[in-house]
Amino acid sequence: MFEALATTISDLDIPVDGDALDEALFLRDRLDAKLCEAVCRFDDTNEWDTAEGCASMTAWLRIKGRMTNSDAQRMATTARRLRHLPVLRAAWVSGEVSGGHVAAVVANLNDRTAPLFQAGEDDLVPMLGGLDVAGAVVAMKSWAAHAKETLDDGHEGEPDPDRSAHLSPTLSGGRLDANLEPEAFHAAQAALRLAMGNKTDDDERTPAQRRHDALAEIFTHFLDHQSDHKGGRHRPHVNITIGLEELTTGRGQGCFDDGTPITADVARRLACDANIHRVITKADGTVLDYGRSTRTIPAPLFQALCIRDKGCRFPGCDRPAHRTDGHHVAEWIAHRGPTNLRNLVLLCRYHHGVVHRPGWTIELQPDATVIITTPDGRKRRSQPVDRRALAA
């Protein structure tokens, strides 16, 4: 059977045609349904533990199925949920509903509400099958809200599907998914709007990229100002390990503490305003010496910088000081640039990244005027907000 399937896939030549692609996707979806059924039965045997030594069905799928953790988790969760939803499972296998419909159902069920859906499967599944996936998502959200009202709201158990957040690593970084209650949604919407600010002419980011950067800025702002962990400027953000040669040359890469790689160029930008440890190791990685943490820009100097610059000094940017980093105009890593007011400017996280790009340069004049030169040679100026602070 599998040899025939492998031969069919190898010989398959899907025409560049919308109808043909549509049919191929439909058949793949039915195969996904069959695979999910098989995962459910395999999960029941516990062979992922007894025969393979894996910690869970998710781990088995990740290792043996060569999946990302999030994809493996999604398949395992779907298989377990469908174990008790025979009508939905059969409709998926037959093609009456799609994997998108199934995902809409599973995302809006928890252990409390699943029995209610199961009791009404005969009516609910045909209704969902008559909708497109977007319509099914809306219908299931409405159903879940009604189910929540039907049950005891004071019950403490699995989080409701309309109030949840998941953060998981991906091959290229990480993925954040959240279902927000109305109050949290409007708070998030307002925070993102403020963090995004007004779009400037030189900002070539897409709206989605601007939202991503704004969200990162919100997280960083919390870390900067939290009070649970005491320390200079409250910045326990990330740990990065990188060789001295890579850091000074800007070539090669380092890694975060979980092993995720980071380019040397990005590490140089982060090192502009960070705590630095000197670590001496043997060739095999054994740590011989771990030096004291040194602040690249001490807190008193950063406060003086805030008094002078007031906020991001990139021409046209309106980010306030509490949403900026200190940038060494002459890099302290590669060019031994001093850490003083004559060599520091405030830049928001986005424009801090801009000036570290190839071809961009930044100058700081004695009167604190900032001059930005673009890769095509255009010069833009930013005057200090308060000249009375220049003597600070």
PEVENQUI-V615735 format. One record per pair of residues at least 24 apart in sequence whose ideal C-beta (glycine too) atoms are under 10 Angstrom apart, sorted by sequence separation. I is the first residue (numbers start at 1). GAP is how many residues later the second one is. D is the distance in whole Angstrom. If there is no record, write none. Layout:
i: <I;I>
gap: <GAP;GAP>
d: <D;D>
//
This chain:
i: <78;81;82;85;101;104;191;194;238;242;243;247;272;273;302;324;325;327;342;346;366;78;81;84;192;242;271;272;301;321;323;324;327;331;345;5;39;80;81;102;117;191;192;195;240;241;242;270;320;323;325;326;329;342;78;79;101;104;116;117;120;188;191;240;319;321;323;324;325;341;48;78;81;97;101;108;116;242;297;319;320;324;325;327;74;77;78;81;85;88;96;97;104;108;242;247;273;297;317;319;327;35;77;81;84;87;88;91;96;98;101;103;104;107;113;116;117;188;191;240;296;297;317;318;319;84;87;90;97;98;101;102;104;105;108;109;113;116;240;297;314;317;319;74;77;85;86;89;96;97;100;101;104;105;108;115;116;238;273;296;309;313;314;319;329;330;39;43;74;81;84;85;87;88;92;96;97;100;103;104;107;108;113;114;237;308;312;313;314;317;329;330;84;87;91;95;96;97;98;99;100;101;102;103;104;105;106;107;108;109;110;113;116;240;244;307;312;313;314;317;328;329;330;40;44;86;87;90;91;94;98;101;104;105;108;109;112;113;116;144;244;297;305;309;311;312;313;316;327;329;39;40;43;44;81;85;87;88;89;97;100;101;104;108;112;115;176;238;239;241;243;244;296;304;305;308;309;310;311;312;314;315;328;39;42;43;81;84;87;88;91;92;100;103;104;107;108;110;113;237;242;296;304;308;309;311;312;314;317;327;345;40;41;87;91;98;101;105;109;110;112;113;141;235;237;239;241;243;301;308;309;312;313;314;36;39;40;44;85;86;87;97;101;104;105;108;112;176;235;236;301;305;312;345;35;36;39;40;43;85;88;112;233;235;241;301;304;305;306;312;314;38;39;40;88;298;305;314;329;36;37;40;41;233;297;302;32;36;39;40;112;176;232;296;297;301;35;114;231;241;295;302;33;36;37;112;113;32;36;37;111;112;110;111;113;297;110;112;113;314;341;33;40;109;110;313;341;110;341;110;273;274;313;341;37;108;109;273;274;36;37;108;272;273;107;108;110;272;273;37;106;270;272;273;313;315;33;36;37;269;272;276;313;314;315;316;33;36;107;271;276;313;315;33;34;269;312;314;33;34;272;309;313;32;33;235;268;271;272;308;32;33;232;271;272;309;30;31;33;231;233;269;271;29;30;36;232;268;30;33;231;233;315;316;30;33;232;233;234;268;272;315;317;29;32;33;36;232;233;267;268;273;314;315;316;32;232;272;315;27;29;30;231;232;314;315;26;29;30;33;233;313;29;32;107;232;233;312;313;28;29;108;273;313;26;29;107;272;313;25;29;273;309;273;310;311;272;309;310;308;309;310;308;309;269;307;308;273;307;308;310;269;272;308;309;250;307;308;270;307;308;248;250;269;272;306;308;249;250;269;272;305;308;248;249;304;307;174;247;248;269;270;306;173;247;248;266;269;305;172;265;268;269;304;169;171;244;303;235;266;169;265;301;265;73;233;265;73;70;71;225;70;224;69;70;71;224;68;69;70;68;69;221;224;68;217;221;68;220;70;70;218;220;217;250;68;70;250;202;202;203;200;202;203;197;200;201;202;200;200;198;200;198;197;198;197;197;197;195;197;195;221;194;220;217;217;216;217;216;213;214;213;214;213;210;213;209;205;203;203;202;200;204;197;200;203;202;197;202;202;202;202>
gap: <24;24;24;24;24;24;24;24;24;24;24;24;24;24;24;24;24;24;24;24;24;25;25;25;25;25;25;25;25;25;25;25;25;25;25;26;26;26;26;26;26;26;26;26;26;26;26;26;26;26;26;26;26;26;27;27;27;27;27;27;27;27;27;27;27;27;27;27;27;27;28;28;28;28;28;28;28;28;28;28;28;28;28;28;29;29;29;29;29;29;29;29;29;29;29;29;29;29;29;29;29;30;30;30;30;30;30;30;30;30;30;30;30;30;30;30;30;30;30;30;30;30;30;30;30;31;31;31;31;31;31;31;31;31;31;31;31;31;31;31;31;31;31;32;32;32;32;32;32;32;32;32;32;32;32;32;32;32;32;32;32;32;32;32;32;32;33;33;33;33;33;33;33;33;33;33;33;33;33;33;33;33;33;33;33;33;33;33;33;33;33;33;34;34;34;34;34;34;34;34;34;34;34;34;34;34;34;34;34;34;34;34;34;34;34;34;34;34;34;34;34;34;34;35;35;35;35;35;35;35;35;35;35;35;35;35;35;35;35;35;35;35;35;35;35;35;35;35;35;35;36;36;36;36;36;36;36;36;36;36;36;36;36;36;36;36;36;36;36;36;36;36;36;36;36;36;36;36;36;36;36;36;36;37;37;37;37;37;37;37;37;37;37;37;37;37;37;37;37;37;37;37;37;37;37;37;37;37;37;37;37;38;38;38;38;38;38;38;38;38;38;38;38;38;38;38;38;38;38;38;38;38;38;38;39;39;39;39;39;39;39;39;39;39;39;39;39;39;39;39;39;39;39;39;40;40;40;40;40;40;40;40;40;40;40;40;40;40;40;40;40;41;41;41;41;41;41;41;41;42;42;42;42;42;42;42;43;43;43;43;43;43;43;43;43;43;44;44;44;44;44;44;45;45;45;45;45;46;46;46;46;46;47;47;47;47;48;48;48;48;48;49;49;49;49;49;49;50;50;51;51;51;51;51;52;52;52;52;52;53;53;53;53;53;54;54;54;54;54;55;55;55;55;55;55;55;56;56;56;56;56;56;56;56;56;56;57;57;57;57;57;57;57;58;58;58;58;58;59;59;59;59;59;60;60;60;60;60;60;60;61;61;61;61;61;61;62;62;62;62;62;62;62;63;63;63;63;63;64;64;64;64;64;64;65;65;65;65;65;65;65;65;65;66;66;66;66;66;66;66;66;66;66;66;66;67;67;67;67;68;68;68;68;68;68;68;69;69;69;69;69;69;70;70;70;70;70;70;70;71;71;71;71;71;72;72;72;72;72;73;73;73;73;74;74;74;75;75;75;76;76;76;77;77;78;78;78;79;79;79;79;80;80;80;80;81;81;81;82;82;82;83;83;83;83;83;83;84;84;84;84;84;84;85;85;85;85;86;86;86;86;86;86;87;87;87;87;87;87;88;88;88;88;88;89;89;89;89;90;90;91;91;91;92;93;93;93;95;96;97;97;98;98;99;99;99;99;100;100;100;101;101;101;101;102;102;102;103;103;104;105;105;105;106;106;107;107;108;112;113;113;114;114;114;115;115;115;115;116;117;118;118;119;120;120;121;122;123;124;126;128;128;129;129;131;132;133;133;134;135;135;136;136;137;140;140;141;145;147;148;149;150;150;151;151;151;152;153;170;172;176;178>
d: <6;8;8;9;9;7;9;9;9;10;10;7;7;5;6;5;6;9;8;10;9;7;5;10;10;5;7;8;8;6;6;8;6;9;6;9;9;9;10;9;7;10;7;8;9;9;9;10;9;8;10;9;9;9;9;10;5;9;9;9;10;9;6;6;9;10;10;9;5;8;10;5;6;7;7;10;10;10;9;9;9;8;10;7;8;7;10;10;8;8;8;9;7;8;9;10;8;4;10;4;9;9;9;10;7;10;9;9;8;10;8;8;9;8;9;9;8;9;9;7;8;9;8;9;8;8;8;10;6;9;9;10;9;8;9;8;6;5;8;8;9;6;8;8;10;7;9;10;9;5;9;6;4;10;4;10;10;8;10;8;9;5;9;8;9;10;10;7;10;7;9;6;10;6;9;5;10;4;9;5;7;6;10;9;9;7;9;6;6;8;6;10;6;4;5;10;10;9;9;9;9;10;9;9;9;10;9;9;9;9;9;4;7;8;9;10;6;6;7;6;10;7;9;10;10;8;6;9;8;10;7;5;8;6;7;7;8;7;8;10;10;9;10;9;6;5;9;9;7;5;6;9;6;10;9;6;10;8;10;9;7;9;5;4;9;10;10;9;10;9;10;10;7;9;7;9;6;8;10;4;8;9;10;7;9;7;10;10;8;5;9;10;8;10;9;9;9;9;9;8;10;9;6;9;4;8;9;4;10;9;9;9;9;5;6;9;10;9;9;9;10;7;9;8;10;9;7;9;7;8;9;9;8;9;7;8;4;8;10;10;9;8;9;10;10;9;6;8;8;9;7;5;6;10;8;10;4;7;8;8;8;9;9;7;10;7;9;8;7;9;7;9;9;9;10;8;6;8;9;6;8;6;9;10;6;9;9;5;9;5;7;10;8;6;10;7;9;10;8;10;9;9;10;10;8;6;9;10;6;9;7;7;8;5;8;7;4;8;8;9;10;9;8;10;7;9;9;7;10;6;9;9;9;7;7;10;7;4;10;8;10;5;6;4;6;8;9;7;7;9;9;9;5;8;8;7;8;8;7;9;5;10;9;8;9;10;9;9;9;9;10;4;6;9;9;9;10;6;4;6;8;8;9;8;4;9;10;9;8;6;10;8;9;8;9;9;8;10;8;9;8;10;6;8;7;8;6;7;8;9;9;9;10;8;5;9;9;9;10;6;10;4;8;7;9;7;8;7;5;9;8;10;8;6;8;5;4;10;5;9;9;9;9;9;7;9;6;5;9;8;7;5;5;9;9;9;9;9;9;9;8;9;9;8;8;10;8;9;9;9;9;10;9;9;8;8;9;7;4;7;7;7;8;9;10;10;7;8;8;9;8;9;7;10;8;9;10;4;9;5;7;9;8;6;10;10;9;9;7;6;8;10;6;6;7;8;5;9;6;5;9;10;10;8;9;10;8;4;9;10;10;7;10;5;8;10;9;9;10;8;7;7;10;9;9;10;9;8;8;10;7;5;7;6;8;10;9;8;7;7;8;8;7;10;6;9;6;6;8;10;6;10;9;6;9;9;9;10;8;8;9;9;7;9;10;9;7;9;5;7;9;9;9;8;7;6;7;10;9;9;8;10;10;7;8;6;7;8;10;9;10;7;9;6;9;9;10;8;8;9;9;10;10;9;9;9;8;9;9;8;10;8>
//
